[in-house]
Every structure is written in structure tokens, then in C-alpha cells.
Amino acid sequence: MSTDPRFVIVGGGLAAAKIAENLRADDFAGAITLIAAEDHLPYERPPLSKEHLLGKQALPDFTVQPAQWYRDHHVEVMLGTTVAGIDRASKTVELPDGSTLPYDKLALATGSRPRRLPLPGADARGVHHLRTIEDSDALIELFGSVRRLAVIGGGWIGLEVTAAARAANVEVTVLESEPVPLRAALGAEMGQVFADLHRSHGVDLRCGARVAEIVTDQGRAVGVRLDDDTVIEADAVLVAVGARPNIDLATDAGLAVEGGVLVDESLATSDPDIVAVGDIADQQHPLLGRRVRVEHWATALNQPAVAARTMLGVAAVYDRVPYFFTDQYDLGMEYTGYVAPDQETTVVVRGDTAAREFVAFWLDSGNQVLAGMNVNVWDVTDRIKELVRAGEPVDPQRLADTSTSL
């Protein structure tokens, strides 16, 4: 019987693959088993609403590593397998057939799933969500066969799919409950930039809309009814109203959870033999001084290096500044930093919002930079990170002055 330690990774996305990569890069010689619920090798998810949806990339282009890499690095991959439970006392994970797999250290990278609407018609044919490659492929097929799409939700996924649909000449109506899209993420002023962007590309954007029902005919979605009885006719409906972290496994195992899986600065959970990364990790962030859970690509990319070291018993801290990006039509954007939902801020703009070529900064009451967003302006993210990390007051007028350097 082998006495080599076994590390088990539960998850099939970017974060799971990166943990395996980092364990081998850090010279871990023991057994690694990666258990993925999907039938595909781990892949990145941003292209599902961007390059893949636009026909610019295929799955192999954004698969993290090919099958040969896992063979060469002696990583056992179990695809199409959903872990049924974790027994922390015996340090085993239960597989669907009732068998168990022992672990010395366990990494949870279970990601998230789309939120579902508790509305009549939500389960009808022709109602779509976006999380997997199959979901994205279904939308690509849809774009070639329908004329009208209703999108419920004006968040990142909803707007990126809308942009791809318009590129395919599909008529799109976006239904957003807030006064502007992306209000929770960016606030009213910057949300308006994206509202104007989509309207300029022929999108029927309806803000303040309250959806009452997905209208069906013989079990298929044919439109959306609002609470004022307005009906938006559509050939298909995309529901894009956010995501829920997949924390059931952690909850059932008795780990500390609160919206996400609670982890410390090293990404260790309340059980020192288990780490959590990516969408599910609600981390005590040393730079931000508060708990944050960031459902974005950069988190899944970068947290695993720290998680792997923590699994190996090496001191490590995850303190990167949060980052995400979007591409919609001819607008490219990067956002660096973090603004809490309840935080009062002032937005300072450097550049021309009407031309969609600017940098926006969010300042707290003491004029410290909390976050920055560059829109069609490049090579400034490192400087924005520096300003966020510095935690020092800045001069708002100088910050807005394009004649001065950042």
C-alpha cells in the first residue's frame, strides 16, 4: 500500500487545473486526483460569453491543459463525476457509486451555477442560461435560427451575450430591474456608459423592468410579460441574473460558510486540511481588510498558487487586488480594485466618457483610490494597482487631468 500523500481537487474549471499545475511546479511528488463534474477537461469560462460565442475560439483554444499534460504530470482526472460528500473525520470523499477516495489535503474549486428565476415559464424550452460549453454552443446555434432574443438581466453575462447576439444580427431586448445596467458593480454614472453603448448598437434596453412571467406556447418560451402586463415577444429567452456559489458540499461537510466558504488569508477553510478557491472562496483579504468573494477569472487564475502552497504546509498569503474585464462591441474594459456594496464613493473620470475612452476612479471619503476602470485605454492597470495598494489620499483634480501622468 502506498504511503505517498494524496491531494484531491474537487472542481473542473480553471482554478482546479491551476491547483494541480502549481502543486507539480512546487515539486509535490504525491498523488493528485482531480474530480470534475463536467465531461470535459478543465477550461476557462470567459470565452463562453466572449470569443467562443463570437465564433473566434473553439474549446481546445481555452482548455487549460491538454490530456497529455495530465498524463505527463501524473494527475489522475475523473471526468463526469460529482462528489457526493466529504467525510472530514476519515478524510475521504464519497463518489457517486458509493466508493470513497482518501485524501491528505483537499481543495474545493466547485465554482458557481446560474441563478434561476422562480417564475412561471422559467423551465420552458427556449429558456437559456450560460455556464458551460454546452450552454454557449446552444446560444451559438440559437443565434443562427432566431430573430428576437429577450435577455433578463443587465449584468456582465447578459450584456456580453447581448453584444454577441447583435453581432449575429439578432434583435435583442434587455430587461433590467435597476435604473441602469451594472448599477451594483459600477454605480449609476458608469452603468449609464454601458446603457448608452448597447442602445447605440440597436438594443432595446428597458431599465426598471419587473419580470412577472416567461410567456409560453405549448411548452416553449415565446416572450416575457412584465408586472405592468407589457409583453415582449421573443423567439428565445436568456436568464442572466447572477450566479450562486456551489457550497452545498462544503456546507454538508460542516465547514464554515456564509454566502461562500469562509477562508483565511492563506485560503484555508475552517478545516486546516481543506482549502477553497475561486467563486466559492469568501476570503479575509489582508489588503482590503474585509471578507470578499470575487466571481471572476483572475481570482480563479491566481488564487491556486497560494492554495497549493497552503496545502504543502508553506506559509502563503493571497493579497492580489481584484481584477476583471469585459469586451462588448468595440469597448474593452478592465476593472482593478474593490468597492464594497455599502461603501460611499466619489467617481473621478479621466478622459472622455462620450467617446468611451477614459479611466474612472472610485475614491472613498478620504480620497483614497479604491478601484479604477480603464475603458479603451491600455497599459494603466499596473498604475491603478499601485494607487489602490498605496491606500493614500490623492488629488481628485490632478487624477482627472489628462495632461498629468498617473
C-alpha positions in Angstrom: 0.0 0.0 0.0 1.4 3.4 -1.0 2.4 5.8 1.8 2.7 8.8 -0.6 0.3 11.6 0.3 -2.8 12.1 -1.9 -4.2 15.5 -2.7 -7.7 15.6 -4.1 -9.1 18.6 -6.1 -12.8 18.9 -6.5 -13.8 21.0 -9.5 -13.4 21.2 -13.2 -12.6 24.8 -14.0 -9.6 27.0 -14.3 -8.9 27.1 -10.6 -8.9 23.3 -10.3 -6.4 22.9 -13.1 -4.2 25.6 -11.8 -4.0 24.0 -8.3 -2.7 20.8 -10.0 -0.3 22.8 -12.0 1.0 24.7 -9.0 1.4 21.6 -6.9 3.6 20.0 -9.5 5.5 23.3 -10.0 6.2 23.3 -6.3 7.6 19.8 -6.5 4.8 17.9 -4.9 5.6 14.2 -5.7 2.5 12.6 -4.2 -0.7 11.5 -5.9 -3.1 14.2 -7.3 -6.7 13.4 -8.3 -8.9 16.0 -9.9 -12.6 15.2 -9.9 -14.7 17.2 -12.4 -18.4 17.1 -12.8 -18.3 18.0 -16.5 -17.2 15.6 -19.2 -14.5 18.0 -20.5 -11.0 18.7 -19.2 -10.9 21.9 -17.2 -11.5 25.0 -19.4 -11.7 28.8 -18.9 -15.2 30.3 -18.8 -14.8 33.9 -20.1 -14.7 32.8 -23.8 -18.2 31.3 -23.3 -19.7 34.7 -23.4 -16.9 36.4 -25.5 -14.6 34.8 -28.1 -16.3 31.4 -28.4 -19.8 33.0 -28.6 -18.5 35.2 -31.4 -17.0 32.2 -33.3 -13.4 33.3 -32.7 -12.3 30.4 -30.4 -13.1 26.7 -30.1 -13.0 24.7 -26.8 -9.4 23.5 -27.4 -8.3 27.1 -27.5 -9.4 27.7 -23.9 -8.9 24.3 -22.4 -6.4 24.9 -19.6 -4.2 21.9 -20.4 -4.4 19.1 -22.9 -4.9 15.5 -21.8 -1.2 14.8 -22.4 -0.2 17.3 -19.7 -2.2 15.4 -17.0 -0.6 12.1 -18.1 2.9 13.6 -18.2 2.4 15.1 -14.7 0.7 12.0 -13.2 -2.5 13.8 -12.4 -5.5 11.4 -12.3 -8.5 13.1 -13.8 -12.1 11.8 -13.1 -14.4 13.5 -15.6 -18.2 13.4 -15.4 -18.0 12.7 -11.7 -19.9 14.6 -9.0 -18.6 14.2 -5.4 -21.4 13.1 -3.2 -19.9 14.0 0.1 -16.9 14.7 2.3 -16.1 12.8 5.5 -13.7 15.0 7.3 -13.2 12.5 10.2 -12.0 9.8 7.9 -10.6 12.3 5.3 -12.4 10.8 2.4 -14.6 12.0 -0.4 -17.6 9.9 -1.5 -18.1 9.2 -5.2 -21.4 8.7 -6.9 -21.1 4.9 -6.8 -20.7 4.9 -3.1 -17.0 4.3 -3.1 -14.6 6.6 -1.3 -11.3 8.2 -2.1 -8.9 9.1 0.7 -7.2 12.5 0.8 -4.4 14.0 2.9 -5.3 17.5 1.7 -8.4 18.6 -0.2 -9.0 21.6 -2.5 -12.6 22.8 -3.2 -12.9 24.6 -6.5 -16.6 23.9 -7.2 -17.4 27.2 -8.9 -20.9 28.5 -9.2 -24.2 27.9 -11.1 -26.6 30.4 -12.7 -29.4 31.7 -10.5 -32.8 30.5 -11.6 -35.9 32.7 -11.6 -38.9 31.4 -9.6 -41.4 32.5 -12.2 -44.0 30.8 -14.4 -42.4 29.6 -17.6 -38.8 29.6 -16.2 -38.4 25.9 -17.1 -39.8 26.1 -20.6 -38.0 25.1 -23.8 -36.2 28.0 -25.3 -35.1 29.4 -21.9 -31.4 29.6 -21.7 -28.7 30.1 -19.1 -24.9 30.3 -19.5 -22.3 28.4 -17.5 -21.0 25.5 -19.6 -19.6 25.0 -23.1 -22.8 23.2 -23.9 -24.8 26.4 -22.9 -22.6 28.5 -25.1 -22.9 26.2 -28.0 -26.7 26.2 -27.6 -26.6 30.0 -27.8 -24.4 29.9 -31.0 -27.0 27.6 -32.6 -29.7 29.9 -31.4 -28.2 33.0 -33.0 -28.4 31.2 -36.4 -32.0 30.3 -36.1 -34.0 33.1 -34.2 -34.8 36.7 -34.9 -35.6 38.0 -31.4 -34.0 37.3 -28.1 -35.1 38.6 -24.7 -32.4 38.9 -22.1 -33.4 39.0 -18.5 -30.7 40.7 -16.5 -28.3 43.5 -17.5 -25.2 42.2 -15.7 -21.9 41.2 -17.3 -23.1 37.9 -18.8 -26.4 39.4 -20.1 -24.6 42.3 -21.8 -21.8 40.2 -23.3 -24.3 37.7 -24.7 -26.3 40.7 -26.0 -23.3 42.1 -27.8 -22.6 38.7 -29.4 -26.3 38.3 -30.4 -26.3 41.8 -32.1 -23.1 40.8 -34.0 -25.2 37.9 -35.3 -28.0 40.4 -36.3 -30.4 39.1 -33.7 -32.8 41.7 -32.3 -32.3 41.9 -28.5 -34.5 43.3 -25.7 -32.7 43.5 -22.4 -34.8 43.7 -19.2 -33.0 45.1 -16.2 -34.7 45.8 -12.9 -32.3 48.6 -11.9 -32.3 52.1 -13.3 -29.2 51.3 -15.3 -27.4 48.1 -16.1 -24.4 47.1 -13.9 -25.5 49.5 -11.2 -24.5 47.2 -8.4 -21.0 46.7 -9.9 -20.3 50.2 -11.2 -22.8 52.6 -9.9 -25.3 54.8 -11.9 -22.8 57.0 -13.8 -20.7 54.2 -15.2 -23.7 52.0 -15.7 -25.1 54.7 -18.0 -22.0 54.3 -20.2 -22.9 50.7 -20.9 -26.6 51.6 -21.3 -25.6 54.1 -24.0 -23.3 51.6 -25.6 -25.9 49.0 -26.1 -28.6 51.4 -27.2 -26.2 52.7 -29.8 -25.9 49.2 -31.2 -29.7 48.8 -31.6 -30.5 47.1 -28.3 -34.0 47.7 -26.8 -32.8 48.3 -23.2 -35.6 48.6 -20.7 -34.5 49.5 -17.2 -36.7 49.4 -14.1 -38.4 46.4 -15.7 -40.0 43.8 -13.4 -40.5 40.4 -15.0 -43.6 38.6 -13.9 -43.7 35.6 -16.3 -41.9 33.9 -19.2 -44.8 33.5 -21.7 -45.0 30.1 -23.2 -46.9 28.4 -26.1 -47.1 24.6 -26.0 -44.2 24.5 -23.5 -41.9 26.8 -25.4 -40.9 30.4 -24.5 -42.4 33.0 -26.8 -41.9 36.1 -24.8 -41.7 37.8 -21.4 -44.5 39.5 -19.5 -43.7 42.4 -17.2 -45.6 43.3 -14.0 -47.4 46.1 -15.9 -48.7 43.4 -18.3 -46.4 44.6 -21.1 -45.4 41.6 -23.2 -42.1 41.4 -25.0 -42.3 38.9 -27.8 -39.2 36.7 -28.3 -38.2 33.5 -30.0 -36.0 32.6 -27.0 -35.1 34.0 -23.6 -31.7 34.2 -21.8 -31.9 34.4 -18.0 -28.7 36.1 -16.7 -29.5 37.2 -13.2 -26.3 36.3 -11.4 -24.8 33.1 -10.0 -24.9 31.1 -6.8 -21.7 29.6 -5.4 -21.7 25.8 -5.2 -21.2 25.5 -1.5 -23.5 22.6 -0.7 -20.6 20.1 -0.5 -18.8 22.4 2.0 -21.9 23.1 4.0 -22.8 19.4 4.3 -19.3 18.7 5.4 -19.7 21.2 8.3 -17.2 23.8 7.0 -17.8 27.4 8.0 -19.9 29.1 5.3 -21.6 32.4 5.0 -22.6 33.1 1.4 -19.4 31.4 0.4 -16.9 29.1 2.0 -15.0 31.1 4.7 -11.3 31.1 4.2 -8.4 32.9 5.8 -5.6 34.9 4.2 -3.9 31.6 3.1 -7.2 30.3 1.6 -7.5 27.6 4.3 -11.1 26.8 5.4 -12.2 26.1 9.0 -10.6 22.7 8.4 -6.8 23.2 8.1 -6.6 20.2 5.7 -9.1 21.8 3.2 -8.6 24.9 1.0 -11.2 26.6 -1.1 -10.6 28.8 -4.2 -12.4 30.7 -6.9 -16.1 31.6 -6.9 -16.8 29.9 -3.6 -14.0 31.4 -1.5 -15.1 34.1 0.9 -11.7 35.3 1.9 -10.4 37.5 4.7 -8.4 39.8 2.4 -5.3 41.3 4.0 -5.1 44.3 1.7 -8.8 45.2 1.7 -9.3 44.4 5.4 -12.6 42.7 4.9 -14.1 39.5 3.5 -14.5 39.4 -0.2 -15.8 36.8 -2.6 -14.9 37.6 -6.2 -16.5 35.6 -9.1 -14.1 36.5 -11.8 -11.4 34.8 -14.0 -8.4 36.5 -12.4 -9.3 35.0 -9.0 -9.5 31.5 -10.4 -6.2 32.1 -12.2 -4.2 33.5 -9.3 -5.6 32.0 -6.0 -4.4 28.4 -6.8 -0.7 29.3 -6.4 -1.4 30.3 -2.8 -3.8 27.4 -2.2 -1.2 24.9 -3.4 1.5 26.3 -1.1 -1.0 26.2 1.8 -1.7 22.5 1.0 2.0 21.9 1.1 2.3 23.5 4.5 4.2 26.5 3.2 3.3 29.9 4.5 1.4 31.9 1.8 -1.0 34.8 1.6 -3.3 35.8 -1.1 -3.4 39.6 -1.3 -3.8 40.4 -5.0 -6.0 43.4 -6.0 -9.3 42.1 -7.5 -9.4 42.4 -11.3 -11.9 41.6 -14.1 -12.5 42.6 -17.7 -15.2 42.7 -20.4 -15.3 43.1 -24.1 -18.6 44.4 -25.7 -18.7 45.6 -29.3 -15.8 47.9 -29.7 -15.5 48.6 -26.0 -12.7 46.9 -24.0 -12.6 47.4 -20.2 -10.5 46.4 -17.3 -11.5 47.0 -13.6 -9.0 46.9 -10.9 -9.8 47.1 -7.2 -12.8 46.6 -4.9 -15.7 48.8 -3.7 -18.0 47.3 -1.1 -21.7 47.4 -1.9 -22.4 49.7 1.1 -19.5 52.0 0.6 -19.9 55.7 -0.2 -17.7 56.8 -3.1 -16.9 59.6 -5.4 -16.3 58.8 -9.1 -13.5 60.8 -10.8 -13.3 60.5 -14.6 -10.1 61.0 -16.6 -10.9 61.2 -20.3 -14.0 61.3 -22.4 -16.9 59.1 -21.4 -18.9 60.1 -24.5 -16.1 58.8 -26.7 -15.8 55.7 -24.4 -12.1 56.3 -23.9 -11.4 57.1 -20.3 -10.3 55.9 -16.9 -12.8 56.1 -13.9 -11.6 56.0 -10.3 -13.7 55.3 -7.2 -12.5 57.3 -4.2 -13.5 56.9 -0.6 -14.4 59.9 1.7 -10.6 60.3 2.4 -9.8 60.5 -1.4 -8.1 57.1 -1.3 -8.4 55.1 -4.6 -10.5 52.0 -4.0 -10.8 51.0 -7.7 -10.1 52.1 -11.2 -11.7 51.1 -14.5 -9.9 51.8 -17.8 -12.2 51.8 -20.9 -10.4 51.6 -24.3 -7.3 53.0 -22.5 -4.5 50.4 -22.1 -1.3 49.8 -20.1 -2.6 51.6 -17.0 -3.7 48.6 -14.8 -0.3 48.4 -13.0 -0.5 52.0 -12.1 -4.1 51.6 -10.9 -3.0 48.7 -8.7 -0.3 50.8 -7.2 -2.8 53.5 -6.3 -5.2 51.0 -4.7 -2.4 49.3 -2.8 -0.9 52.6 -1.6 -4.0 53.5 0.4 -3.0 57.2 0.4 -5.1 60.3 -0.4 -4.9 61.6 -4.0 -5.8 64.9 -5.5 -9.0 64.3 -7.4 -8.4 67.2 -9.8 -4.9 66.0 -10.7 -6.3 62.5 -11.1 -8.8 63.8 -13.6 -6.3 65.9 -15.5 -5.2 64.0 -18.7 -2.2 66.4 -19.1 -0.6 65.0 -16.0 0.8 61.5 -15.6 -0.9 58.9 -13.4 
